[in-house]
Amino acid sequence: MPTSFIICLICLLTWTPCCLAQEVAESGNDLIYVEAGGYGGLGSINYERISYRKQLFQLGPRIGVGFNRFMDYRNKFNPDVSIPFGVNFCYGTKWKAEIGLGTTFSSVVHVGPDLEPERISQVHGNASIGFRYQKTEGGLLIRAGYSPIFEKFSYLRHWPYLAIGIVF
């Protein structure tokens, strides 16, 4: 089931910008933001591209990179990395309601059976519901909300998120 979800999400992310690009205005389509909590774990840097905009509705695929810890249990540089990607659906003018779906790939260091660092990679499902402040022509971006993360698509973790960034 997770494999088919990932394939569908990748198809959606690649199809949307190509087929719907004629609906997008020239400026205010690119977003870069720093997010605490949410899809990327404790913190992440994200890029989002508004690929479809019609009246009060907009759709934008996103991708990011997050780090939870930079040092492993032996105090050596060995960061835990997460790569969140998904799509956000928004409705509104400057203040928008936001719903998102996505997947996060994580690579985390654990203690192995031989007491050496062992990297474990996993895929998780995510959703989000919240709001954002975003002007169509660009400027400040603020996002906040609730983002449940389905660890390994079986265990639910509750994460809030808060993000600040720019729209250009």
SEVEX-131302 format. One record per residue (C-alpha): z negated, y, x; residue number from 0. Coordinates in nm, 4 decimals. Layout:
         up      north       east   num
          Z          Y          X   NUM
...
This chain:
         up      north       east   num
     0.0000     0.0000     0.0000     0
    -0.0757     0.2606     0.2723     1
     0.2648     0.1976     0.4346     2
     0.4563     0.2714     0.1151     3
     0.2464     0.5840     0.0578     4
     0.3270     0.7104     0.4075     5
     0.6989     0.6383     0.3645     6
     0.7052     0.8251     0.0313     7
     0.5214     1.1207     0.1831     8
     0.7590     1.1400     0.4805     9
     1.0579     1.1297     0.2439    10
     0.9070     1.4092     0.0348    11
     0.8364     1.6239     0.3408    12
     1.1887     1.5846     0.4802    13
     1.3738     1.6104     0.1474    14
     1.1995     1.9178     0.0084    15
     1.3023     2.1800     0.2671    16
     1.6655     2.0644     0.2732    17
     1.7260     2.0485    -0.0996    18
     1.5220     2.3405    -0.2251    19
     1.5589     2.5987     0.0527    20
     1.7809     2.8264    -0.1578    21
     1.4808     2.9108    -0.3787    22
     1.2751     3.0605    -0.0938    23
     1.2495     3.4293    -0.0057    24
     1.3279     3.5422     0.3500    25
     0.9744     3.6380     0.4617    26
     0.6277     3.5038     0.3944    27
     0.7275     3.1376     0.4218    28
     0.5470     3.0367     0.7405    29
     0.1693     2.9916     0.7508    30
    -0.0511     2.9210     1.0506    31
    -0.4213     2.8716     0.9897    32
    -0.7426     2.7376     1.1369    33
    -0.9266     2.5092     0.8967    34
    -1.2897     2.3981     0.9088    35
    -1.3370     2.0694     0.7236    36
    -1.0584     1.9337     0.5081    37
    -0.7767     1.6999     0.6147    38
    -0.8301     1.7472     0.9893    39
    -1.1999     1.6573     1.0041    40
    -1.4407     1.9103     1.1531    41
    -1.1670     2.1523     1.2540    42
    -0.7885     2.1744     1.2798    43
    -0.4984     2.4087     1.3473    44
    -0.2227     2.3809     1.0857    45
     0.1317     2.4941     1.0153    46
     0.2696     2.5112     0.6618    47
     0.6205     2.6051     0.5507    48
     0.6803     2.7230     0.1942    49
     0.9943     2.5275     0.1132    50
     1.0152     2.6002    -0.2591    51
     0.9101     2.9064    -0.4546    52
     0.9950     2.9838    -0.8154    53
     0.8093     3.2529    -1.0100    54
     0.4369     3.1695    -0.9761    55
     0.4829     2.8172    -0.8350    56
     0.5228     2.7263    -0.4678    57
     0.5361     2.4053    -0.2687    58
     0.4770     2.3692     0.1040    59
     0.4579     2.0751     0.3434    60
     0.1945     2.1060     0.6178    61
     0.1099     1.9442     0.9500    62
    -0.1724     2.0029     1.1930    63
    -0.3827     1.8772     1.4779    64
    -0.7596     1.8453     1.4752    65
    -1.0278     1.7565     1.7257    66
    -1.3742     1.6300     1.6348    67
    -1.5194     1.5642     1.9809    68
    -1.3770     1.6395     2.3223    69
    -1.6120     1.4188     2.5269    70
    -1.6777     1.0480     2.4810    71
    -2.0190     0.8813     2.4999    72
    -1.9959     0.8747     2.8826    73
    -1.9492     1.2530     2.8826    74
    -1.5878     1.2264     3.0014    75
    -1.2952     1.4138     2.8476    76
    -1.1593     1.1745     2.5834    77
    -1.1042     1.3691     2.2591    78
    -1.1081     1.2296     1.9068    79
    -0.7795     1.3478     1.7568    80
    -0.6578     1.3776     1.3980    81
    -0.3083     1.4640     1.2778    82
    -0.3150     1.5716     0.9129    83
     0.0059     1.6106     0.7157    84
     0.0742     1.6551     0.3493    85
     0.2083     1.8873     0.0842    86
     0.0377     2.1696    -0.1073    87
     0.1313     2.2788    -0.4584    88
     0.0183     2.6321    -0.5519    89
     0.0283     2.8388    -0.8689    90
    -0.0479     3.2082    -0.9005    91
     0.0276     3.5528    -0.7589    92
    -0.1976     3.6658    -0.4700    93
    -0.4862     3.4369    -0.5722    94
    -0.3422     3.0900    -0.6208    95
    -0.4798     2.7600    -0.7493    96
    -0.3992     2.4879    -0.4974    97
    -0.3632     2.1094    -0.5187    98
    -0.2625     1.8978    -0.2211    99
    -0.1890     1.5391    -0.1226   100
    -0.1549     1.3981     0.2238   101
    -0.2368     1.1540     0.4969   102
    -0.4305     1.1872     0.8199   103
    -0.3749     0.9788     1.1298   104
    -0.6912     0.9613     1.3418   105
    -0.7565     0.8260     1.6884   106
    -1.1280     0.7959     1.7671   107
    -1.3169     0.6631     2.0701   108
    -1.5847     0.3967     2.0126   109
    -1.7908     0.1744     2.2407   110
    -1.5932    -0.1450     2.3027   111
    -1.7353    -0.4965     2.3410   112
    -1.7403    -0.4559     2.7206   113
    -1.9256    -0.1195     2.6852   114
    -1.6097     0.0674     2.7849   115
    -1.4460     0.3343     2.5669   116
    -1.2115     0.1861     2.3094   117
    -0.9719     0.3963     2.1037   118
    -0.9298     0.3005     1.7375   119
    -0.6403     0.4464     1.5354   120
    -0.6551     0.4640     1.1562   121
    -0.4674     0.6174     0.8635   122
    -0.6518     0.7888     0.5784   123
    -0.5409     0.9338     0.2451   124
    -0.6447     1.2837     0.1346   125
    -0.6323     1.5124    -0.1603   126
    -0.7411     1.8721    -0.2032   127
    -0.8189     2.1124    -0.4821   128
    -0.9079     2.4733    -0.4246   129
    -0.7737     2.8246    -0.4118   130
    -0.5951     3.0470    -0.1661   131
    -0.5361     3.4162    -0.1160   132
    -0.1795     3.4689     0.0028   133
     0.0620     3.7564    -0.0469   134
     0.4277     3.6600    -0.0884   135
     0.5452     3.9093     0.1737   136
     0.2971     3.7948     0.4401   137
    -0.0359     3.8939     0.5899   138
    -0.3789     3.7384     0.5587   139
    -0.4291     3.3823     0.4311   140
    -0.7633     3.2487     0.3065   141
    -0.8073     2.8964     0.1684   142
    -1.1191     2.7232     0.0347   143
    -1.1901     2.4135    -0.1713   144
    -1.2801     2.0469    -0.1888   145
    -1.0939     1.7731    -0.0030   146
    -1.1900     1.4100    -0.0630   147
    -1.0765     1.1856     0.2214   148
    -1.0108     0.8179     0.1496   149
    -1.1021     0.6576     0.4828   150
    -0.8688     0.3654     0.5495   151
    -0.7636     0.4122     0.1843   152
    -1.0856     0.2409     0.0726   153
    -1.3947     0.4562     0.1386   154
    -1.4385     0.8052    -0.0105   155
    -1.5810     1.0923     0.1962   156
    -1.6443     1.4343     0.0458   157
    -1.5292     1.7289     0.2584   158
    -1.5213     2.0984     0.1746   159
    -1.2706     2.3154     0.3588   160
    -1.2396     2.6787     0.4572   161
    -0.9341     2.8189     0.6335   162
    -0.8189     3.1549     0.7615   163
    -0.4782     3.2388     0.8994   164
    -0.1613     3.4435     0.8747   165
     0.1510     3.4343     0.6611   166
     0.4739     3.5588     0.8195   167
